Amino acid sequence: MKKIAISLDHYSENERIFAKQVSNWLHESLNAPFLTVFLNPRQQEILSEMAAQAHISVVFDGGYAQAENKRAIISLEDERKADFKIALLQIDYPAKYFQLHHSTILGSLIHQGIAYERLGDVIFEKENWQLLVDSTLAAFIVQNVTRAGAKKIAFRQIDAAQMLDPQSDEQEKEIIVSSQRIDLLISQNYHFSRAHARDLIESGAIMINWFENDNASYLAKIGDVISTHGYGRIRLIETRGTTNRNKIRLKIGFFGKN
């Protein structure tokens, strides 16, 4: 049997936990193609890097070309035409009376005990919302998830040809900061104290590039994605020089509270 030896030393402590799981997947794929759960972009990178080192094929699909969260098939052969077991669900709700948001939709599913990794992208176009999920869960969701908070909603499975044209709800703005420490970036964007930002970081409510980070002094880099549980997400797009007082002008993308 083929032996797989991959060094995990260059991954962070939190990434190494996932990398060990990937190592198990790669070994399983030597016997038969292995279908993963939905992976975030950083997890996809790690899987791609490790599969390349092991000379094993990996193909991703999230239901549409621009998907952020994708499943992967790992195998010795190219499985590009395989079934990734992704279903598309339409969300029906009285748009005249209330609005839906990513957080309320995902919260309604997690409240039913559905693991986040079984859920793909949430897609919206104006007042229409859809969700990509592990197809083995589609019937359960349709039958059992009937509320988002206190509001009545209904899921129904539809054909992939009925998928909306995905829109991003990310907005852009410029902020001025004295450094790119994450506690400062979070407090600046969400308008609360750095002490509260540090409390969130230390409690495990912050993720950098989809992995938990409890280091308040971490210096964010361009391209980093900083997620704050209950608030939203910011993405560092570019630096735009400094002010007369040597503060940094940063262009960021954000969605959620602001």
C-alpha positions in Angstrom: 0.0 0.0 0.0 1.2 3.5 -0.8 2.6 5.4 2.2 1.8 9.0 2.9 4.3 11.1 4.8 3.5 14.8 5.0 5.1 17.3 7.4 2.5 19.4 9.3 5.1 21.6 11.1 4.4 24.7 9.1 0.7 24.8 10.0 -0.5 26.7 13.1 -1.6 24.8 16.1 -5.3 25.1 15.2 -4.7 24.3 11.6 -2.7 21.2 12.5 -5.8 19.7 14.1 -7.6 19.9 10.7 -4.4 18.8 8.9 -4.3 15.6 10.9 -7.9 15.0 9.8 -6.9 15.6 6.2 -4.1 13.0 6.6 -6.7 10.4 7.7 -8.9 11.3 4.6 -5.9 10.9 2.3 -5.2 7.4 3.7 -8.9 6.5 3.3 -8.8 7.7 -0.3 -6.2 5.0 -1.1 -9.0 2.4 -0.8 -11.9 4.3 -2.3 -12.8 7.9 -3.3 -13.5 10.0 -0.2 -16.2 12.7 0.0 -15.6 15.4 2.6 -18.0 17.7 4.4 -18.2 21.4 3.3 -14.8 23.1 3.7 -14.1 26.8 4.1 -11.5 28.4 1.9 -8.5 27.9 4.2 -9.4 24.3 4.8 -9.6 23.9 1.0 -6.0 25.3 0.7 -4.7 22.9 3.3 -6.3 19.9 1.7 -5.0 21.0 -1.7 -1.4 21.4 -0.4 -1.4 18.1 1.4 -3.0 16.2 -1.5 -0.4 17.6 -3.9 2.4 16.4 -1.6 0.9 12.9 -1.5 0.2 12.9 -5.3 -3.5 12.3 -4.8 -6.2 14.0 -6.8 -8.7 16.3 -5.1 -11.7 18.0 -6.8 -13.9 20.7 -5.2 -17.5 21.6 -5.8 -19.8 23.9 -3.8 -22.8 23.8 -6.1 -21.8 26.8 -8.3 -18.5 28.2 -9.6 -18.0 31.1 -7.1 -19.0 29.1 -4.0 -17.0 29.9 -0.9 -17.8 26.6 1.0 -17.1 23.5 -1.1 -17.0 19.7 -0.7 -14.1 17.7 -2.0 -13.7 14.3 -3.5 -10.2 12.8 -2.7 -9.1 9.9 -4.8 -6.3 8.3 -6.8 -8.2 9.2 -10.0 -9.8 12.4 -11.2 -13.4 12.3 -9.9 -14.6 15.6 -11.6 -17.9 14.0 -12.8 -18.7 12.3 -9.5 -21.7 13.1 -7.3 -20.8 15.6 -4.6 -24.2 15.1 -2.9 -25.2 18.8 -2.8 -28.9 19.8 -2.7 -30.4 23.3 -3.3 -33.1 24.5 -0.9 -35.4 27.4 -1.4 -36.5 29.4 1.7 -40.2 30.5 1.6 -41.2 33.3 4.0 -43.5 36.3 4.1 -41.0 38.9 2.9 -43.6 41.6 3.3 -43.4 41.3 7.1 -39.8 40.6 8.0 -36.3 40.2 6.6 -34.0 37.2 6.6 -30.3 37.3 7.2 -27.4 34.8 7.0 -27.2 34.5 10.8 -30.9 33.8 11.3 -31.0 31.2 8.5 -27.9 29.4 9.8 -29.1 29.7 13.4 -32.4 28.0 12.6 -30.5 25.0 11.2 -27.8 24.8 14.0 -30.7 25.0 16.5 -31.9 21.7 15.1 -28.5 20.1 15.7 -27.2 20.3 12.2 -23.5 20.7 12.1 -22.2 23.8 10.3 -19.9 21.7 8.1 -23.0 20.0 6.5 -24.1 23.4 5.2 -22.8 25.1 2.1 -23.3 28.7 0.9 -26.3 30.9 1.6 -27.4 32.6 -1.6 -29.7 35.6 -1.9 -31.0 37.9 -4.6 -33.2 40.8 -3.4 -35.8 39.1 -1.1 -35.1 35.5 -2.3 -32.9 33.2 -0.3 -31.5 29.7 -1.0 -29.2 27.3 0.8 -26.8 24.6 -0.4 -26.7 21.6 1.9 -25.5 18.0 2.1 -28.2 16.2 0.1 -28.5 13.5 2.8 -29.9 16.2 5.1 -32.3 17.9 2.6 -35.4 15.9 3.6 -34.8 16.4 7.3 -34.5 20.1 6.9 -37.6 20.4 4.7 -39.6 18.5 7.3 -38.2 19.9 10.6 -36.9 23.4 10.2 -39.9 25.6 10.2 -38.8 28.7 12.1 -36.0 31.3 12.0 -36.1 32.7 15.5 -39.8 33.5 16.1 -40.6 33.8 12.4 -42.2 31.0 10.3 -40.2 29.9 7.3 -40.3 26.8 5.1 -37.6 25.0 3.1 -38.3 23.1 -0.1 -35.8 21.3 -2.4 -35.5 22.7 -5.9 -33.5 21.9 -9.0 -30.0 23.3 -9.5 -31.3 25.1 -12.6 -33.4 27.3 -10.4 -30.4 28.7 -8.5 -30.4 32.4 -8.0 -27.6 34.6 -9.4 -25.4 34.8 -6.2 -24.9 38.2 -4.7 -22.3 39.3 -2.2 -23.5 41.3 0.8 -20.0 42.5 1.5 -19.6 46.3 1.6 -16.3 48.2 1.5 -15.1 51.2 3.5 -11.9 52.8 4.7 -10.8 52.8 8.4 -7.9 54.5 10.1 -6.0 52.6 12.7 -2.8 52.9 14.7 -1.9 49.2 14.0 -3.3 46.1 12.4 -3.7 44.2 15.7 -7.0 42.3 15.6 -8.3 43.7 18.9 -7.9 47.2 17.5 -9.5 46.3 14.1 -12.5 44.6 15.7 -13.1 47.5 18.2 -12.8 50.0 15.4 -15.1 48.3 13.0 -17.9 47.4 15.5 -17.6 50.5 17.6 -16.9 49.0 21.0 -13.9 49.2 23.4 -10.6 47.3 22.9 -11.2 45.7 26.3 -14.4 44.1 25.0 -12.6 43.1 21.8 -10.0 41.3 23.9 -12.7 39.6 25.9 -14.3 38.3 22.7 -10.9 37.1 21.4 -10.0 35.3 24.7 -13.4 33.7 24.8 -12.9 32.0 21.4 -15.4 34.2 19.5 -12.8 35.3 16.9 -11.6 33.4 13.9 -8.8 34.4 11.6 -9.1 32.8 8.1 -11.7 30.4 9.5 -9.6 29.1 12.4 -10.0 30.2 16.1 -7.5 32.8 17.3 -7.1 33.8 20.9 -4.1 36.1 20.4 -5.3 39.7 20.7 -1.9 41.0 19.5 -2.0 39.1 16.2 -1.1 41.5 13.4 -3.6 41.0 10.6 -2.2 40.8 7.0 -3.8 41.9 3.7 -6.1 39.1 2.6 -6.9 38.0 6.2 -10.5 37.3 7.0 -11.6 38.1 10.6 -14.9 36.7 11.8 -16.5 37.8 15.0 -19.3 35.6 16.4 -22.5 37.5 16.6 -21.2 40.5 14.7 -20.0 39.6 11.3 -16.8 39.4 9.2 -14.2 41.8 7.9 -11.6 41.3 5.2 -8.5 43.3 4.8 -8.3 44.4 1.1 -5.4 46.9 0.9 -3.4 49.6 2.7 -3.8 53.1 1.4 -0.8 54.8 3.0 -0.7 56.7 6.3 -2.2 59.8 7.7 -0.2 62.9 8.8 -0.1 61.3 12.3 1.3 58.0 10.9 -1.9 56.1 11.3 -2.7 53.4 8.7 -5.4 53.8 6.2 -7.0 50.4 5.5 -9.6 49.4 2.9 -11.7 46.6 4.3 -14.7 44.6 3.2 -17.3 43.8 5.8 -20.7 42.3 6.3 -22.8 42.0 9.4 -23.1 44.6 12.1 -21.2 47.8 11.5 
